[in-house]
Structures are given as structure tokens and as C-alpha cells.
């Protein structure tokens, strides 16, 4: 198995430096940033049909094997001035960075290539969107009875409690 690391040496995938993995030279083994792992680093092996994550948590070493088909797809995630192509899993701790760069053309090419190699869909960007128009809460019909209750009559209280406000009460004591 050939080793491929981030350009410029063995920088971690979570660092701000550029990470460019070649999808045409699979299998690939590289280190990535993991906040919960001992030392803050995990090793990732990428194969065409599976991804293997090696890490140690509280001294216990583990290897997690995930099929590529279990991932949701390929997405772009944006940081401050750097964008990254991610292999996105339903569990965020299993998501894998594939390419980190500040060149948008390179990111788009890498996204299309990884999507084709793994046969996974390209997920929409997580760019912030305009919030939808707020619903009016003070409309005339908001306090109206629901339609299915409109068919029923409202009942009249037969034995309504009487109110003797302003009068003196006489209380019988034993």
C-alpha cells in the first residue's frame, strides 16, 4: 500500500494548510485532526469500497471500518478563508476531509472527481441562506375555532356559579 500525505510533508488534515489527496491513487493513508482522539490525530485509510478510521481514545486503540456506500455524499464545507471537500457521514465524527484549499476552482474539480470515484452524490453547500419570511401570528383568524370544532355547538353552563360581589356573606358556624 502506498502512503500519501498532505502536500508539503505530514501536516494534519485539520490544519489550515492545503491538503490534496489524489483519488486516482487509492488506497490512501493519511493523518487527520480529531479532537476526541489521544494526541488529537487519527489515521484514515481510504479504499474504493471502505474507509478505515484508526484512533485511540483514553488509551484504547480502535479501528472503525465504514463502507463508502454508508456515507451520505461529497460536500464542500467552508472555514474562514479556506474551503474543504468532505466525505460526509450521518455521524459527524466519521466524516473525512478529502481536499483543503483556498482555490475555489480546485475545490470544485476535487468535489466532482471524488463524487465520481466513490459514486456518491454531491451534497449542497452549507452556505448560510436567507431565512424564510416570518409567519404572521396576529391575523384575524388565528383565534378562531378549528374547522372540525365549528360543527359542534358550544355548551351552555346550567349550574353556573353565582357571583355575589359587594355583598356581605353570612357564615354559619357550628
C-alpha positions as CSV (number, residue, x, y, z in Angstrom):
1,X,0.0,0.0,0.0
2,X,1.4,3.4,-1.0
3,X,1.4,6.2,1.5
4,X,0.1,9.6,0.5
5,X,0.3,12.6,2.8
6,X,-0.7,16.2,2.7
7,X,1.4,18.3,0.4
8,X,4.5,19.7,2.0
9,X,5.1,16.9,4.4
10,X,2.9,15.3,7.0
11,X,0.6,18.1,8.0
12,X,-2.7,17.0,9.6
13,X,-5.9,17.3,7.5
14,X,-7.4,19.6,10.1
15,X,-4.7,22.2,9.8
16,X,-5.0,25.4,7.8
17,X,-2.5,24.1,5.2
18,X,-3.6,22.7,1.9
19,X,-4.5,19.0,1.7
20,X,-4.7,17.5,-1.7
21,X,-5.3,13.7,-1.9
22,X,-5.2,12.0,-5.3
23,X,-8.4,10.0,-5.8
24,X,-6.8,8.1,-8.7
25,X,-4.1,6.5,-6.4
26,X,-6.4,4.7,-4.0
27,X,-5.8,3.2,-1.4
28,X,-4.5,6.3,0.6
29,X,-3.4,6.5,4.2
30,X,-3.1,9.9,5.9
31,X,-3.5,11.6,9.3
32,X,-6.3,13.9,10.2
33,X,-7.3,16.1,13.1
34,X,-9.6,14.5,15.7
35,X,-10.4,16.4,18.9
36,X,-11.5,13.4,20.9
37,X,-8.6,11.1,20.0
38,X,-5.5,10.8,22.1
39,X,-2.9,13.2,20.6
40,X,-5.6,14.9,18.6
41,X,-4.8,12.8,15.5
42,X,-6.4,9.9,13.8
43,X,-5.2,7.8,10.8
44,X,-7.6,7.4,7.9
45,X,-7.3,4.7,5.2
46,X,-9.4,5.3,2.0
47,X,-10.2,2.5,-0.3
48,X,-12.7,2.4,-3.1
49,X,-15.2,0.4,-1.1
50,X,-14.4,1.2,2.5
51,X,-12.9,3.8,4.9
52,X,-11.0,2.7,8.0
53,X,-10.5,5.1,10.8
54,X,-7.7,4.3,13.3
55,X,-7.6,6.3,16.6
56,X,-7.0,5.9,20.3
57,X,-9.4,7.2,22.9
58,X,-8.4,7.1,26.6
59,X,-5.6,4.7,25.8
60,X,-7.9,2.3,23.9
61,X,-7.0,1.8,20.3
62,X,-9.8,1.2,17.8
63,X,-10.3,0.8,14.1
64,X,-13.7,1.7,12.6
65,X,-14.5,0.3,9.2
66,X,-17.2,2.0,7.3
67,X,-18.5,1.1,3.8
68,X,-18.3,4.0,1.3
69,X,-22.0,3.4,0.5
70,X,-22.9,4.3,4.1
71,X,-21.7,7.8,3.6
72,X,-24.3,10.5,2.6
73,X,-22.1,12.1,-0.1
74,X,-19.5,14.6,-1.0
75,X,-19.9,18.2,0.3
76,X,-18.0,21.5,0.5
77,X,-17.5,23.0,3.9
78,X,-16.3,26.5,4.4
79,X,-14.0,27.8,7.0
80,X,-12.8,31.4,7.3
81,X,-10.9,31.7,4.0
82,X,-10.4,28.0,3.3
83,X,-12.8,25.5,1.8
84,X,-12.7,21.8,2.2
85,X,-14.2,18.8,0.4
86,X,-15.6,16.3,2.9
87,X,-16.8,12.7,2.7
88,X,-19.9,13.3,4.8
89,X,-21.4,10.7,7.1
90,X,-24.6,10.9,9.2
91,X,-22.3,10.8,12.3
92,X,-20.1,14.0,12.1
93,X,-17.2,12.3,13.9
94,X,-16.9,9.8,11.0
95,X,-16.8,12.5,8.2
96,X,-13.5,12.6,6.4
97,X,-11.7,15.6,4.8
98,X,-10.5,14.9,1.3
99,X,-9.2,18.3,0.0
100,X,-8.5,21.6,1.7
101,X,-7.7,24.6,-0.3
102,X,-8.5,28.3,-0.8
103,X,-8.8,27.9,-4.6
104,X,-12.5,27.6,-5.5
105,X,-11.8,26.0,-8.9
106,X,-9.6,23.3,-7.4
107,X,-12.3,22.6,-4.8
108,X,-15.0,22.2,-7.4
109,X,-12.7,19.8,-9.5
110,X,-11.9,17.8,-6.5
111,X,-15.5,17.6,-5.4
112,X,-16.6,16.3,-8.9
113,X,-13.7,13.8,-9.1
114,X,-14.3,12.4,-5.6
115,X,-18.0,12.1,-6.2
116,X,-17.4,10.2,-9.4
117,X,-14.8,7.9,-7.9
118,X,-17.0,6.9,-4.9
119,X,-20.3,7.1,-6.9
120,X,-21.8,9.3,-4.2
121,X,-24.0,12.4,-4.7
122,X,-22.7,15.9,-4.4
123,X,-24.4,17.4,-1.4
124,X,-25.4,21.1,-1.4
125,X,-23.1,23.7,0.2
126,X,-23.6,24.7,3.8
127,X,-23.5,28.4,2.9
128,X,-25.8,30.5,5.1
129,X,-29.1,31.1,3.4
130,X,-31.6,33.9,3.9
131,X,-34.2,33.0,6.5
132,X,-37.8,32.5,5.2
133,X,-40.4,35.1,5.6
134,X,-41.9,35.1,9.1
135,X,-45.4,33.9,9.5
136,X,-47.9,36.4,10.7
137,X,-49.1,35.5,14.1
138,X,-51.5,38.3,14.7
139,X,-54.0,37.5,12.0
140,X,-57.8,37.7,12.4
141,X,-58.4,34.0,12.1
142,X,-55.7,32.9,14.5
143,X,-58.1,32.8,17.4
144,X,-60.9,31.2,15.6
145,X,-62.0,27.7,16.5
146,X,-60.7,24.9,14.3
147,X,-62.9,23.7,11.5
148,X,-63.8,20.4,13.0
149,X,-65.0,22.1,16.2
150,X,-67.1,24.6,14.2
151,X,-69.6,21.8,13.5
152,X,-70.2,21.3,17.2
153,X,-72.3,23.6,19.3
154,X,-70.8,25.2,22.4
155,X,-72.5,24.1,25.5
156,X,-74.2,26.4,28.0
157,X,-73.4,26.1,31.6
158,X,-76.5,25.1,33.5
159,X,-75.3,25.4,37.1
160,X,-73.0,28.4,36.7
161,X,-71.6,29.6,39.9
162,X,-73.2,32.8,41.0
163,X,-71.2,35.8,42.0
164,X,-72.4,38.0,44.9
165,X,-69.8,40.7,44.6
166,X,-70.1,43.6,47.0
167,X,-72.5,41.8,49.4
168,X,-71.8,40.7,52.9
169,X,-71.8,37.0,53.5
170,X,-73.3,35.3,56.4
171,X,-71.4,32.3,57.5
172,X,-73.0,29.8,59.9
173,X,-70.7,28.4,62.5
174,X,-71.2,25.3,64.5
